[in-house]
Amino acid sequence: MSAGSARSLELMKALGSSDDQERVRALVDIKTEGIGVLPVLLEILDRPDATLVSLVWTMMGIGQLGPVAAVPAHPALVRRLGATSPTVRRVAIRTLGQLRDLTAIQDIAVLRSDNTQDPSAWFDDDCTVAQTAELVLAELSRTSA
């Protein structure tokens, strides 16, 4: 196993932990490490053994890196827009918005018709994929103006 793969497995386990404090510590570590950890996070997004929780928290970590991560993270996040899980699609949309990835506008716009409700967000104002897409597109349009 390569050093990168070992690091992605270690970080994936922390981000997918059932212990929320362990997940928060992993996010703090990501923020501390900065953009240098992005390749490891992108590797997690492509791992077939990544759990829903680890995918969501990995994208949250990518979002913390800010706009500097937009270009390198774009392909992996756009791939996640096609995930079977509405939770993963919604978080990918939000992460692209956090990164202010204006090149993702068309990819996000496709999901305006995806009225799948995210079972983890039934109480949110943007509980469907389409609602999340609309909110993020509105934010991105203000960014580009």
Phi, psi and omega in degrees: 000132180288162180299321179297317179294320178297318179294320180293322178296316179298312181291323178298319179296318179294316181289337179259008183297150174282349178269110183297331178293325176293321177295319179295318177300320178297319178295321177298318178298319179298313180299320180293316181291328178076202188300338180298337180273352184305315179303324178293318179295319179293325176297320178299317181300334181260001180284130179291341180266007178289133179274167176304314182297315181293325177295314181299311182289331175295316179293326175298320177297318178298318179301327179294338182286341176081186187304336179298338180271354188302309185294308181292331182275343186310305184301316182293320180290321178296321175300323181289343175295340179262011181297153178289332181279125176295333177297313180296318179298315181297317181291323176298318178299311181298320181294316176301323176294316178301322180282353183056045182277090182292338179287350180267000185305312181295322179295320178290320183301328179302330184275004177300338181259005181270092183271022178294127178278137177276116183297340179275357187227030184302338183264354181280153174294335180244058187283352175251160178300317181299318180295319178297316179301314180300315180297314182291321177298321177295318178297316181294326179291327175291325179294320185278347182283000000 
